[in-house]
Amino acid sequence: MSLVRPRVAARAAPNGLVPLVTVDLWRVPTRQVGAALGRMALGRARLRHVPGLAFAKLVGTGMPGAFTPLGAEPRRWGLVAAWDDPAAAAAFDRSGIARSWGRIAEEHFHVELGPLASRGRWSGRQPFGSPSPEAAASPPKTPDGPGIARSPTVTGTPDPSGGGDAAGAPVPTGPVAVLTRARLAPRHAVTFWRAVPPVAADLATLAGASAASGPTGDTAGPLLAIGIGEAPVALQGTFSIWPDLAAVRAFAYRRPAHAAVVSRTAEVGWYAEELFARFTVLDGRGTVDGRAPLRPAGPSKARTTPEPR
């Protein structure tokens, strides 16, 4: 379920990117799956009236590390939103829509993101804005996205990180988030999904090693990595949070499974539409399966009671 508000463009920052993007992930108990489906069905109409909301997608998700359609989990749902006014995003936290999800969720993770770079389109739109002309004219630099990636050597096509940071944007020193979304060309869907498991397995290995030794160095894995897709099923993208940009680049360049997918993407042309974006993590709260992704070494007790009404 999605929302793209017609004739309302996000108010871009000087670098051509929207000021704020938020991602919310909810997990509901089995008895509330029907209520969650109802919220997904009615969400588009309700979101259309939210002030300051320029673009939003209600998505289905899976368990961390699940990136195929079979990984879709009816207890897990999410919202990706781009805001032209950060104050509106803060007000949305207190809105009836957000509170309605809080009443049925047994767990909630919320993260606030500042766009660094974005290439491509989602349902024909550029939801996170577009880089300044200087940044748009520069060649792509890094294939940073987990799971699905386009070869950086293909002229005129976006790499998974959205290319280099927008002109004038500082290189982030803290956690970095990557969002990828693709609409698969039907004739290539089967071969694409066959190529995903080795990358997902490698990502899980990295995540496990990172959890054991700490999220540092070239072997640092993601703090969170999930599949996302337009509700109710078909996980057509990924959302991940990494300890820093170096960890993203290490996965993109130095892991054989991912490199093989990059190479095949250039050869096969899996996507009919694609978007790759990279963000700096501004703030976040909550847990996913009892873990606080932004506090991997800290408390991780999941909330088991509904949020305040």
N, C-alpha and C positions, 0 to 999 in steps of 0.2 A: 504494500500500500504506500502511495507516495503523494507528495504535495510539491508542486512547483507553482508558486503564485504568479499568475499572468500579469505582465506589465509592471511588475515590481522588481527592480534589480537591486542586488545587494550593494550597499554603499561601500565602495572599495576604498581601501587605504591607499596612500600615495604609491605603494609598490604594485598596485593593481589587484590585490587580494582582499577578501572580505576580512573584517576585524576579528571575528570570532566564530569558531565552529565548536559544537558540543556533540558528544556521543553519550547516550544513555543505554545501558544494558540491564534488562530486568530478567529475573528468573522467578517463575510463579510455581506454586505447588500444583500437583496434578488436578486437584479439585477445582482450580481456577483457570484451567486451560480454556474452557468455554468463555469465561469472562474476558480473557486476553484476546481471543479471536474476535469477540464483539468490539473491543477497543480498536483492534486493527481495522475492522470493517468500517467503523464510524470515524476513525481518526482523521481521514483526509478532510472531511467537511469541517471538523472542529479546528484543525490546524490552520485552515484557510483564514480564520479570523484572528489569529494570534498576531498582535502588533510586533513589528520588527523582525518577523521571521521571513527570510527571503527564499529559503529552499529547505525542504525536509523530506526524508525518506523513512517511513516505518519499515523495518526489516525483520526478517527471521534470522536467527543465528543458531549455532550449534555449540557443542562443548568445545572448550579450548583445544586447539589442535585439529579440529574437524573442518575440512575444506571441500567436501564433496556434497552433492545433493542428499546422499544417504546420511550425512551427518546432521541434517536439520533436526532440531529438537523442539517439539511443540510447547515446551515449558520456557523457552528462551526467546526473548524479543528485544528489539532495540530501536533507537531513533537517532538518525544522523541529521543534524540541523545546522544551517548556516544563518548567521544573524547579521543584520546591518546595524544593529545597536546592541552593545553588550549589556546595557541596562535592561533591555527587553528580555535577554536571555536569563538574567537574574530574576526578573519578574515571573518568567515562565515556571521557574522552580516552585512558585507559590500558586500556580494556576490550578484550575479544576482538572485539566488534562493530566498534569504531572501528579496531582494528588490521587487521581483515580487509579493510576498505575501503582502508586505507593500503597494503596489499600489492598491490592491483591498480590503484590510482590513479596516474596520471602527474602529476596536479595536484590541489591541495586548497586550498580557502579556508574558513576558520572565523571566525565573528564572534559576539561575545557582546553581547547587547542587554538594556537595561533598559526594560520597558514604560512608556510615558507615558500612552497612552490606547488603548482598544479598544472597538469597538462591533460587535454582530452575533454570528453563530455560524458555526462550522465543524463540519459533521457533527452538528449539534444541540448542540454544546458551546460554551462560552466558554473557549477554550484559554489565553488570557492573563489570565484573571480578569475582573473587571468593576470599573468605577470605583466610588468611594464613592457613597453616596446623593446627596450634594451635587453631585458631578460628573455623575452620571447624570441628575439633574433639570435640569441646565443645558442650554440649546439648543446644537446643533452650531455650530461657529465657522468651520471652514476645510475646503474640499474639497481635501485634500492628496494624494490618491493618484494615482499615475501610471497611465495606461491606461484604467482603468475607474473611474467615479466616480458618486456619487449626488448629485443636486442638494441643496445645503444648505437650500433653502427648503421641502423636504417635511417637514412636522411629524412627529416621531416616528420618523424613519428616520436611520440613521447616515450621516455623511459619510465620505469615504475615509480621513481621518486618524484616525477614531475620535472626532471631536469635539474639544473642548478637553482640555487635560491634566487628569489627575485632580486632585481638590482638594488643594491644598498642594504639588503637584509643581512644581519649578522649570522655567522655560523653558530648554531645552537650548541651549548655546552652541557645541557642536561638531557633528560629523556626526550626522545623523538618518536612521533607516531607516523605510521604509513597507512594510507587507505588506497586500496585498488578496487576497481569495479570494471567488469567487462560483460558485454552482451556477446555471447559466443555465436559465431557463424554456424548455423545448423549443421552444415555438412562436415564441420570439424569438431563437433561437440564430443563425440565418443573418443576420438584420439586425444583431445585435450584432457578429459577426465582420467584417461589412462596414464597420462604423464604426471598427474598431480601427486599420487601416493608417495613416490620416492622423495619429493621435496618436503611433503608433510612429515614423513618419518624422520628426515634429517633435521627439520625444525624442532620436532619433539625431542630428539637427541640433544640438540643444542640447549633447549629449555631445561632439560634435566641436568645437564652438566653445569649450566649457569646456576640453577637452584642449589646444587651441591657445593660449588666453589665460589659463588658470588658473581654478580653480573659485571665482570670486568674483562678486558683483554679481547683478543681476536676470537676467542671461543665463547664470548658472551652471547647468550640466547635472548629471545624476546621475553619481556616481562608479562606480555599477554599477546596471544595470537589466536584469532577466531575467524571463521568464515561468516560472511554476511550475504544476504540476498533479499530481493524484493519478496515480501510476504506472499503466501505463507511458506513456500519452499523454494528450492533452487538457489543454492549458495553460489552467487556469481561474483563474489569479491572477497577481500580480506581486510581485516583491521588488526593492526599490531602496534605494540608499544615496545620500544627498545631502550636500553639504558643510555645510549648516546648514538650519535651519527656514525662513529667508527664501527660500532657493532652492526649497524645496518649495512654499511659498505662491506664489511668482512663477510657477512652472509651472502651478499650479492655477488662478490667477486671470487671468493675463495672456497666456496662449497660446490663440489662437482655436480651434485644433483640439480642445484639451481642453475648453474652455468649451462647444463644440458638443455634445460627448459628454455633459457634465453636463446640458445642457438636454434632450437626447433621453432620457436615463435617467429623468428625471422624467415624461416623456410616455409612454414605452413600457413601463417596468417590466420590465427585462430579467431580473432575478434572482429565482430561487425561494428562494435563501438567500445571504447575503452577510456578509462580515466585513472590517472595515477597522481597521488598528492602526498605531500610530506608536511608535517606540522611540528612545531615546538609544543611541548606539553606545559600548559600554564598552571593548571591546578586539577585536582581530582579527589574523589572520595568514594568510599564504599568498597565492596569486595566482589570477586567472581569465584564461585566455588570455595568460599571461605578464605581466599587469599586477597590481600590488598595489593594490586599490581604495582602501585606506586610506592609501596612500603614493603619490598620483598623480604626484608630482614626484620620487619616490625610485627606488631600484632596483626593477626589475621582471622580473628573470630568473626564468622559471618553473622549478620543480623537475621534473626529467625522470627521476629515479630513485625507486623506491618508498620510502615512509616506513619507518622502522625497525620491525622485527617486534616 
